[in-house]
């Protein structure tokens, strides 16, 4: 293991075994979430199950006035969030001007070109987790399942991890300043159970299992959708060569990531730390060399001891 780490930047790039590099030996396969938004019905059963199992406090039931969504986004007290996105666009090959079951050819603009995009968002459990890398107390750690978990009793509320997350997932509670996020139900995983959100999902939009199997399943699902005319279907967070080394929770989307409030090309915020430290070291040595040259050229001023 030690030899395999030599010369590697563990803060970025392809990482086949994050749990092993974190020190876990004989660990189980890495697990994760594959969220297929094409079959999400917006029931929010995942949100409720997450709150019930993890004893997360209620964080508001008021509608925003802009959507039927009442939780707005991920936060310290919302570890699963179902987004509601309304679009003037038909779904897949259900195009306006095509006869429906009632035999009537509906024209564009008559309401039949409206679709809802619904997506259950969650912490991505990144392969390269900047939140974990910047934590000064070890409150964040990599589990034997390859997931990232916060130990709330170790967190000192410094907040370094909040801006470090490229997805804006991790958040502090106002009451005590500590950070909270999805743990992928670490306690359930240890008991051989699946996370509460996946267990509660009635359409299997949230799928849980070994990450390699989920990636293969997702590839097949995208190909199936493309064959049926849903050409906008694409995977987000599935590629191990992306800016975060691939996500432990990835998604099938039906539009651009920005439509769902996701960054189009996320990059782990600690990626350039090694080169930054090297440049800082070179700058410091250059400065010291310059000062030494000045003293060598002019010597000690007269009258000084």
KOLKE-726959 format. One record per atom (N, C-alpha, C, O, CB): x negated, y negated, z negated; residue in one letter. Coordinates in pm, whole numbers, plus 50000, padded with zeros to 5 digits. Glycine has a CB too. Layout:
# residues N
XYZA...
This chain:
# residues 305
499175012050000X500005000050000X499144987550000X499434978050073X500934999949880X498074987449918X497244975549910X496614972350045X496574960750086X496154977449806X496124982650116X495494980450245X496484974750346X496104966550430X494894993450298X497714979050339X498704974450436X499074959850415X499624953650505X499954982950427X498784954250300X499134940450272X498024930750312X498264918750319X499444938750126X496824935850337X495694927250369X495924920250502X496284926450602X494384935350373X495714907150500X495854899450623X497274895950660X497504889750764X495234906750734X498244899650579X499634896750610X500134884650534X499704882050421X500514908750579X501024877250596X501714866350529X503034871950476X503984873950552X501954854150626X503084874450347X504284880650288X505434870750275X506514874450228X503944886450152X505224858150315X506274848150307X507064846950437X508074840050441X505694834850269X506614853450544X507284852250673X506894864150760X505964871450729X506924838950743X507634865850871X507314876350967X508084889250940X508864890150845X505844879150965X507834899051024X508514911951011X508104918750880X506914919450847X508174921051133X509074923550807X508824929850677X509644942650668X510834942050635X509174920050560X509044954150696X509814966550699X510224971850562X511164979750553X509024976950769X509534967750456X509814973650324X509714963150214X508744963150138X508834985250296X510684954250203X510614943850100X510624949349958X509954943849870X511764934150116X511364960049934X511404965849799X510054971849762X509594970249649X512504976649788X509424978649857X508114984449832X507054973849806X506224975449716X507684993149949X507094963049883X506124952349863X506384944949732X505484938349680X506184942549980X507604946049678X507904940049548X507444948849432X507564944849316X509394937349536X506924960749463X506384969349359X507194981649327X506814989449240X506214961649238X508314983549396X509154995249369X508605007449443X508345006949563X510634992549411X508435018249371X507945030649430X509075040849437X509935041349348X506745036149350X509075048949541X510105059249559X511505053249547X512395058949483X509925070549455X511675041849609X512965034849600X513945040049704X513515046049803X512765019649617X515235037949684X516245042349782X516175033649907X515495023349906X517665041649722X516855037550016X516865029350137X517455015550110X518305013850022X517665036350249X516985005750184X517524992350170X518994992150213X519344997850316X516704982150253X519824985550135X521244984850165X521634970450194X520894961150165X522084990550048X522814968850252X523274955350285X524724955050324X525464964750310X522434949550395X525124943350375X526474940950425X526444938450575X525584931250624X527124929050351X527384944350647X527684940250783X529114935250783X530044942950759X527484952050887X529294922350809X530624916250809X531074914150952X530504905851023X530634902950730X532084921550993X532654920551127X533804910651123X534914914151082X533124934551180X533544898351164X534574887851151X535714889951249X536774883851234X533954874151172X535524898451351X536574900551450X537784907751391X538864907351451X536044908351567X537634914351277X538754921351215X539124915551079X539934921251006X538434936151200X538524904051044X538884897450918X540254890950933X540514884051031X537814886750877X541154893250835X542504887650841X542684876250743X543794870950729X543524898550814X541614872250674X541694860850583X542484863350456X543004853850396X542284849450654X542594875650415X543414878750297X542764874350166X543444872850065X543684893450292X541444872350168X540674868250051X540634878849940X540324875649825X541234855549996X540934891349974X540814902049875X539384903249825X539154906549709X541284915449934X538424900449913X537014901149873X536674890549769X535934893249674X536104899449995X537224878549786X536994867849689X537544871749551X536874870049449X537644854649737X538754877049552X539394880749425X538624892149358X538374891649238X540864884749449X538274902349435X537554913849378X536204909549321X535794914349215X537354924649485X535534900649391X534234895649344X534384888549211X533604890749119X533604886249447X535384879949202X535594872449078X535994881748963X535504880248851X536674861749099X536854891248991X537314900148885X536184908848832X536014910248711X538454909048937X535404914748923X534354923948876X533244916648803X532744921348701X533774931748994X532854904948856X531704897748800X532084887248696X531234879848648X530944891148910X533394886648662X533884877248561X533454862948595X532964855548510X533364881048421X533664859248721X533314845748768X534474836448738X535624839948765X532974845748922X534204824748683X535304815548647X536044810248768X535474808948876X534764803948566X537314807148749X538134801248855X537584787348887X537174780048797X539644800448811X537564783849016X536934771149055X537834762649144X537334755649232X535644773949127X539114763149122X540014754149194X540924761449290X540484770249364X539214743949268X542194757749288X543174763949377X543854753649466X544884756549526X544214771549297X543294741649475X543914731049552X543454731649697X542264733549725X543584717249491X544404730049790X544064729549932X543314716749963X543544706349900X545334730650019X542404717450059X541574705950091X542304695550175X541874684050181X540334710450165X543394699450238X544074690550331X543564691850473X544154686350565X543924676450285X542464699050490X541874701050622X541994715550669X541684718750783X540414696950619X542444724450578X542464738650611X543364745850512X543714740350408X541034744550609X543734758250545X544464766650451X543524772650346X543984778950251X545194777750525X542234770550363X541254775550268X541314767150141X541434754850147X539824775250328X541224773750026X541284766549899X540004767749817X539974763449702X542454771549818X538964773549874X537704774649799X536554767449868X535484765949808X537344789249779X536734763149990X535844754050063X534494759950102X534094758550217X535614741949982X533784766450012X532474771750046X531874779549932X532434780349823X531544760550085X530714785549958X529994792949855X529484783449748X529174771849775X528824800949917X529404788449626X528904780349515X528624789049395X528704801249401X529904769449479X528294782549285X527944789749163X529114798249113X528894808349046X527504780149056X530344794149143X531504801749099X532304807449215X533454811649197X532404792949014X531724807549333X532324814049450X531224821549523X530484815649601X533024803649546X531104834449497X530034842449556X530444848749687X529594852949765X529594853249459X531744849449713X532294853249843X533254842349885X534074837749805X533014867249837X533154838150010X534054827650058X534554831050198X533764833650288X533344813950058X535864830950215X536474833650345X536804820350412X537654812750365X537754842450331X536124817650522X536354805350596X537544806950690X537754817650746X535104801350676X538314796150707X539424795650801X539074785050906X538894773350873X540794792250728X538984789251031X538614780051139X539654780951249X539864791551307X537194783251194X540294769851278X541344769351379X540754763751509X540104753251507X542544760651330X540994770651621X540444766451750X541494766551859X542384775051861X539274775351789X541384756851950X542204756852071X541474765052177X540924759752272X542474742352122X541494778252157X540764787152246X541364801052234X541574805752122X539244787252213X541654807752346X542214821252337X541174831152288X539974828952303X542764825752472X541624842052231X540744852452179X540414862352289X541294869052341X541384859552060X539134863352322X538684873352419X539304871152556X539214860252611X539004887252370X539934881452611X540514880552745X541994877052739X542694878352839X540314893552821X542494872752623X543894868552611X544004854052658X544174844952577X544414870152463X543894851952788X543794838452843X545174832752876X546104840052910X542914838552967X545264819652865X546514813052900X546794814953048X545864815653129X546464798052865X548084815753085X548474817753224X548644832353261X549004835553374X547454811653314X548404841353166X548544855653190X549834860353124X550134856553011X547314863653136X550604868653195X551884873353142X551684881453014X550784889753006X552614881753247X552534878952915X552474886252789X553524897452792X554124900252896X552694876752668X553734903652676X554664914852669X556094910652701X556894918752747X554614921052531X556404897752678X557774893352707X557984890452856X559084886752897X558094880952625X556904892152936X557034890253080X556904875953125X557014873153245X558324895653125X556684866653033X556604852453066X555144848453077X554344851552988X557334843852961X554784841553184X553424836653201X553314823253129X553814813053177X553044835253352X552654823253015X552524811152936X551454802052994X550404806853039X552214814452791X551714789052994X550764779353048X549834774352939X550154774652820X551514767653113X548654769552983X547674764152890X548254752052818X548844743252881X546374760452963X548074751552687X548554740352609X549894742552544X550374733752472X548614728452695X550524754152568X551834756552509X551744763352374X552764767752320X552664764852602X550554764252318X550384770252185X549804784152188X549364789252085X551694770652115X549774790552306X549264804152311X547734804552318X547144815352308X549844811452431X547094792852335X545644792452343X545024789152207X543884784552200X545204782152447X545774791352101X545284788851965X544804801851903X545444812251915X546404782351878X543664801151835X543184812951764X542604808751629X542164797351611X542114820451848X542624818051536X541994816351407X540704824451403X540684836151440X542964820551292X539644818151357X538424825351324X538344826151173X538404815951104X537154818351385X538204838151121X538094840150978X536844848150949X536544857951018X539354847350922X536104843950848X534834850450820X534534849850671X534624839150609X533694843850899X534184861250614X533834862050473X532324860050458X531544868750495X534294875550411X531944848750405X530524845250389X530024849750253X530804851550159X530304830050408X528704851450243X528094856450120X526604853250124X526084849350228X528334871750102X525914854850012X524454853750011X523874863650110X524354874950121X523884856149868X522834859450183X522294867750290X521264878050241X520884886850317X521664858950396X520824877150117X519824886450063X518674888050162X518354898950208X520474900350033X518054876650192X517044875750298X515884885250276X515514888450163X516524861550307X515314889750387X514094897650380X512974889450319X512234894350234X513694902650519X512854876950361X511944867450298X512804857150227X513354848150290X510974860650403X512914858450097X513814850050017X513034838649954X512294840749857X514534858449908X513184826650009X512464815149956X512874812049813X512054807349734X512704803050044X514134814549778X514594811849641X513764819849542X513404814849435X516094815149626X513484832349577X512684841049491X511234836249485X510604836449380X512744855549541X510714831949600X509304827949608X508994815649525X507884814349472X508914825449751X509964806349512X509684793849441X510074794349294X509784784949219X510394782349508X510744804949250X511214805749111X510024806849015X509224816049027X512164817949093X509894797448920X508734797548831X508874806748710X507884809148640X508474783748783X510054811848684X510274819748563X510494834548590X510544842448496X511444814248488X510624838348717X510934852248748X512394855448729X512774867248722X510124861348663X513244845148722X514674847548707X515234854548830X516154862648819X515414834348683X514694851448946X515084858449069X514104869749095X512894868049082X515124848749190X514644881249131X513764892649156X514344901449267X515544901149295X513564900949028X513454909149329X513844918549434X514114932149369X513284937449296X512734919649543X515284937549396X515664950349335X515124962049418X514584960049527X517204951349322X515284973849366X514854985849437X515694988449562X515304996449647X514914997949345X516854981749574X517704983249692X517384972849799X518024972549904X519164982149651X516394964349773X516014953949867X516824941249855X516614931949933X516124959050004X517734940549759X518564928649740X517864918749648X516844921949586X519934932549682X518414906549640X517854895949555X518884892349448X520034889449479X517464883249639X518454892649323X519364890749210X518834879749118X517624878249100X519554903949132X519754872049059X519404861948959X519674867548819X520754872748792X520204848848982X518674866248731X518874869548590X519224856548518X518354848448488X517594876248527X520514854648491X520944841948435X520364839048297X520254827448258X522444841648426X519974849648223X519414847448090X517944843248096X517374839347994X519564859948005X517324844148215X515934839848233X515854826348303X514854819248290X515154850448312X516894822848378X516914810248452X516824798448357X517554797748258X518184809248539X515924789048388X515774777148304X516434764748365X516314753848311X514304774248280X517114766548477X517844755448537X516984745448611X517424734148632X518604748548434X515774749148651X514884739648719X515444735448854X515204724248899X513494745648737X516174744348920X516814741049048X515924741849169X516354737949278X517374727649041X514694746749157X513804747649272X514384756349383X514174753749502X512454753149230X515124766649343X515644776149442X516764770149527X517014774949638X516154788649372X517434759949477X518584754449548X518194748549684X518774752549785X519264743649463X517224739349691X516834734249823X516004744249903X515864742750025X516054721349808X515464754449837X514634764249908X515464773449997X514944778650096X513854772649808X516734775549964X517574784750042X517914778450178X518494767650182X518884788149965X517574785050288X517874779250420X519354779350455X519764772850551X517104786550526X520164786650378X521594787550404X522434779050308X523644777950326X522034801850396X521824773050209X522594765150112X523504773550026X524564768949986X523404754850183X523094785849996X523954795149922X523854793149772X524874791649704X523594809449957X522654793149720X522464793349575X522834779849516X522584769449577X521004796949539X523444780049397X524024767849342X523944768149189X523864778749127X525504766249387X523954756249130X523904754848985X525294751648929X526074744548992X522914743848944X525574756948812X526804753348743X526564740748661X525544739248595X527294764948652X527524731648668X527374718848600X527314720448448X526684712448379X528524709548636X527954730848397X528034732448251X526664734348187X526374728548082X528914744148217X525794742648251X524514745448188X523324744448282X522184746048239X524534759148128X523564741748410X522474739748505X521864752448562X521024751748651X521424731948441X522274764148512X521704776648564X522274779748702X523364775348737X521964788248468X521514787648779X521934790848916X522614804548920X522344813348838X520734790649012X523504805849017X524284818249032X524484820949180X524544811649260X525644817348959X524594833649215X524904837649351X525284852549350X525254859149247X523694834949446X525634857549468X525984871649483X524824880649442X523674878049478X526384874749627X525134891149368X524134901149329X524294914049409X523594923849384X524234904149179X525204914049506X525634926149577X526054936849476X525854948849497X524484931549668X526644932149366X527114941049259X526024950949218X526204963049227X528384948649303X524894945449174X523734953649138X524084964449036X523554975549041X522614944849084X524974961148944X525364970948844X526134982548906X526004994048863X526194964348735X526944979649008X527684990249076X526744998949161X526915011049169X528794984249164X525764992649225X524815000249307X524065010349221X523835021649264X523824990749377X523675006249101X522965015249012X523785027148970X523245037548933X522505007948892X525105025748977X526005036748941X526495044549063X527375053049053X527205031448863X525905041449180X526285048749301X527585043949363X528185051249443X526395063149272X528035031949329X529275026549383X528975015549484X527895009649482X530175021249271X529935012749572X529775001749666X530224988649600X530994988949504X530585004349796X529764977249650X530154964249593X531674962349595X532374967949679X529484952949670X532144954349501X533584952549484X534244946549608X535364950449642X533854943649364X533574937149675X534184930649791X534414940649904X535484940749965X533304919249840X533414949049932X533554959050038X534624969350002X535354973950088X532224966150064X534704972849874X535694982449828X537114977149849X538034984749879X535474985849681X537284963949831X538614958049837X539054954149977X540244952050000X538664945949749X538124953250073X538464948550207X539404958450277X539044970050295X537184946450292X540614954050317X541594963450373X541354966750520X541924976450571X542974957950358X540534958950591X540334961050734X538924965950767X538584967750884X540604948250810X538114968250665X536704971950682X535934961250757X534974964150829X536594985250756X536354948950739X535564937850793X534234937150721X533204934350783X536334924450779X534214939750590X532984940150511X532574954750499X533264962650434X533184933550371X531474958150560X530964971850556X529654972150478X528794963450496X530764977450700X529514981950392X528334983250307X527654996650334X528315006650361X528704981950158X526314996650327X525585009250345X524125006650372X523674995250360X526185017250459X523365017050408X521955015250445X521845005350560X522585006150657X521315028650483X520904996150549X520824985250644X520564990050786X521124984650881X519734975550603X519725000050803X519445005050937X520695010751003X520925008651123X518355015850932X521515017750926X522755023150981X523725012051018X524395012851121X523405032650880X523795001750935X524694990650964X524274983351091X525134979251170X524724980850847X522974981651111X522494974951232X522864982851357X523284977051457X520984972951226X522704995951352X523095004351467X524595003551492X525035002851606X522665018951443X525375003651385X526825002751397X527244989351455X528174988551535X527495004951260X526554978851414X526874965351463X526564964151611X527324957951685X526094954751384X525454969951655X525114969551798X526204976251881X526574971151987X523754976451823X526704987451833X527764994451905X529054986151909X529754985852010X528035008051839X529344979351799X530564971351793X530504959451890X531494956351956X530794966351650X529354952951899X529204941851992X529364946652135X530044940152215X527834935051973X528754957852168X528884963352303X530344966552335X530804964352447X528024976052317X531074971752235X532484974952255X533294962352284X534134962252373X533054982152132X533034951752208X533754939252228X533434933052364X534324927752430X533434929352117X532194933752405X531824928452537X532564935852648X532974929752747X530314929452558X532724948852632X533424956852734X534894952952745X535484954052852X533294971652702X535484948552634X536894944752634X537104930152670X538234925252667X537504947552499X536034923052703X536174909252747X535854898752644X535924886852675X537524907152793X535494902552523X535144892852419X533644890052431X532834894852352X535514898152274X533304882052531X531894879952565X531184870652467X529954870052466X531774874352704X531934863452384X531314854452287X530804861752163X530114855752080X532294843752246X531134874352149X530714881852030X529194882752026X528554885952126X531334896052030X528634879951909X527194880851890X526884883651744X527704881051656X526484867851937X525664888951719X525254892051583X524404880651527X523614874451599X524474905251579X524584878151399X523864867451331X523184873251208X523834878951121X524824855751292X521844871751202X521094876851088X520664891251102X520114896951007X521904875350967X520894897351218X520564911451236X519104913651277X518544924251249X521474917451339X518484903751342X517174905351403X516044904551299X515894894151235X516954894751511X515254915151281X514134914651185X513024905151227X512124902351148X513564928451167X513084900051351X512054890951400X512474876351389X511774867551440X511714894251543X513614873651324X514054859651316X513304852151207X512364857451148X515564858951291X513724839951180X512994831151089X512984835250943X512204829850865X513534817751097X513844844650906X513854849450767X513524864350759X513674870550654X515214846750703X513084870150871X512774884350873X513994893250877X513914905150847X511954887950754X515134887450913X516384894950912X517074893950777X516414892750673X516134909650947X518384894350780X519174893050657X519664906550607X519944915650686X520354883750680X519784907750475X520394919550416X521894919150427X522564929350407X519984920850272X522444907450459X523884905950485X523994898450617X523684886550625X524634898250368X524424905450722X524504899150854X525924900150908X526774906950850X523504905650952X526174893151021X527544890751063X527724892651213X526794890551292X527964876651025X528914896851251X529354896351389X530224883951402X531254882951336X530114909451432X529824874651487X530554862151506X531204861751643X530754868451736X529614850151488X532254853851656X532954852251782X532724838551844X533384834951942X534434854551762X531794831051788X531454817851841X530074814151790X529424822151722X532514807051801X529624802251821X528314797651776X528264797351624X529284794951559X527994783851834X527074799851564X526964799651418X527424786451355X527984786451246X525534802251377X527184775251424X527554762251369X529054761151345X529494753951255X527104751151462X529854768251426X531304767951409X531694773451272X532674769051213X531994776051521X530914783051223X531174789251093X530424782250979X530474786850865X530794803951098X529744771451009X528984764450907X527654770950875X527104768950767X529774763550782X527114778950970X525844785750951X524764779051034X525044774351145X525974800650990X523544778350984X522454772351062X522144780851184X522104793151173X521194770650976X521934774751301X521734782551423X520434790451426X520384801251486X521784773451541X519394785251364X518104792051367X517414790551232X516444783051220X517204786251481X517904797651129X517344795950994X515894800650986X515504810551048X518184803550892X515124793450908X513714796850886X513454796250736X513874786850669X512754787150964X512774806250683X512454806350541X511624794050509X510624791350576X511704819450500X512024786650407X511414773650380X510014774650322X509314764550313X512284765850286X509584786550283X508224788350229X507274794050334X506144797650301X508254797450107X507714794850458X506914801350563X505534794950578X504544802050595X507644800650696X505454781850572X504214774950603X503374771750479X502394764350488X504504762250676X503754777250365X502974774350244X501504778350255X500644770350216X503604781450125X501154790350307X499734793850317X498934783850400X497844779750359X499594807550377X499464779850517X498734770450600X498684756650535X497694749450551X499384769450739X499734752850462X499724740050393X498624739550287X497914729550274X501084737350328X498494750550212X497444751150110X496054751050174X495124745050121X497614763550023X495924757750288X494624757650358X494274743550404X493134739050388X494644767150478X495244736550461X494994722950506X494684713750389X493814705050398X496194717550585X495394715650278X495114707450160X493714710150108X493014700850066X496154710250050X493284722850109X491934726250065X490874720050152X489874714850103X491764741150062X491104720650286X490144714550379X490064699550356X488974693750357X490534717550526X491234693250335X491244678750311X490494675350183X489744665550179X492684673650303X490704683250078X490014680649952X488494682149966X487734674049914X490534689949842X488064692750037X486624694750059X486034683650143X484904679350120X486374708250125X486794678950242X486314667850325X486144655250243X485164647950259X487284665250441X487104652650155X487024640950068X485824641849975X485084632149958X488314639349987X485624653349914X484474655149824X483164653849900X482194648049851X484544668749754X483134659450022X481934658250103X481624643750138X480464639650138X482084666250229X482684635950168X482484621850198X481944614150079X481044605850093X483774615650244X482504616949960X482034610149839X480584613949809X479784605449769X482934613749718X480254626649828X478874630949804X477924624049900X476814620349861X478744646149817X478344622450025X477494615650123X477264601050087X476164595750103X478104616550262X478334594650036X478194580649995X477194579249882X476324570549887X479564574849952X477294587649780X476364586949668X474944590349712X473974584349665X476804596449556X474824599949803X473484603649850X472844592449930X471634590649924X473544616249935X473644584850004X473104574250089X472734561850009X471744555250040X474094570550197X473514558549907X473314546149834X472694548249697X472204538749636X474624539049818X472694560349647X472104563049517X472924556849405X473984551149428X470684557949512X472414558149283X473104552549167X472864537449162X471724533149177X472634559349036X473894529249141X473724514849131X472724511249019X472654517948916X475084508049106X471934500249044X470934496148945X471604491748817X472694486048818X470054484849000X470944494448706X471464490648575X472474500248518X472964498248407X472074477248583X472794510748593X473754520648545X473044532948495X472054537148556X474744524348654X473484538648392X472904550848337X473964561448325X473684572548280X472244548248201X
